[in-house]
Amino acid sequence: MTEPGLPAPFKEEFWREVLTKGDPRERRLRRIFKRIPQGPRCQMCAAPFGGIGAPLMRVIGKRRSEWSPTMCNTCNDFLAHHHGGAEIEGTFLFADVRGSTALAERMGSSGFRDLLDRFYSTASAAVFDHDGMVDKFVGDELVAMFVPLLTGERHAARAIEAARALLVATGHPAAPWVPIGAGVHTGRAWVGAVGEGGHTEITALGDAVNTTARLASVAQAGEILVTTSAADAAGLERSLERRSLELRGKEQPTEVVVLRA
């Protein structure tokens, strides 16, 4: 482990090692944790905070962090003591509710909050089941990342599988209980710990993340827009429907493969 206070290049190399290779023991534990009911869970290690899993986690010293409700105490302590990150290749998934303004108006604030709570729970399960990390929920939008730390080299395939699983879990294509559109993109981004003191979280920053957000914003309900970089990395068939999109803020058209539930 690298000590806090080492020069930035050493911290960057430490994070690159963590994010691209990881610890086989940690991956095994995560596979176990994500099978124990029930959520919400730590965004990094998948330790459950509720149900029968909570007392089991307390036995091994894991509980919800008092500083960050999305992480357990041990993962939060790790991030707090290892601020920094590294630029790596990963795959990013954004998914959001289509027509949320009209839904909120029709359902009322309490009903819409209940709908979003169900969406958050369903989306988190889809991400964890496919070895991803929930970066955050922003209003009606899921932001998730899939990095070699947890997926190995299959991060693109796992992100696409998670997006498909989310559409199926929300009832697409026949009768969705919430209409979802999603975007998936593979590229280089800065991934690491940000925040102050114990108020620390892991996140991804950069053009790859912004591109994924733009994709999700133009995806129709029941669609997953996958950039050709992600599609090629995942080995998707060449015969699938393709589009060339003019995304806001991008100078060149973005080539995508269109998937549906």
Buried (B, 14 or more C-beta within 10 A) or exposed (E): EBEEEEEEEEBBEBBBBBBBEBEEEBBEBBEEBBEBEBBBBBBBBBBBBEEEBBEBBEEEEBBBBEBBEBBBBBBBBBBBBBBBBBBBBBBBBBBBBBBBEEBBEEEEEEEBEEBBEEBBBBBBBBBBBBBBBBBEBEEBBBBBBBBBBBBBEBBBBBBBBBBBBBBEBBBBEEEBEBBBBBBBBBBEBBBBBBBEEBEBBBBBBBEBBBBBBBBBBBBEBBBBBBBBBBBBBBEBEEEEEEEEBEBEEEEEEBEBBBBEB
